[in-house]
Amino acid sequence: MWDEPLNYLDINNRKQIEQLITKYKPTMLIIEHDSQFLSNIGAEVLELRTITNFN
């Protein structure tokens, strides 16, 4: 599980991470707001919602 892995990284480190993820295709849960990064690594995006109506 990775929460905001790109925080405080420069462009070169970001590119290296993208290359490693696309090369090895690990199974990961990534919490990230950078949609370009998610697109670059071919991530599936899941939306989690809170259900407040309990019948």
Beta strands, then each sheet from edge to edge (+ up, - down):
strand 1: 2-3
strand 2: 30-31
sheet 1: 1+ 2+
end
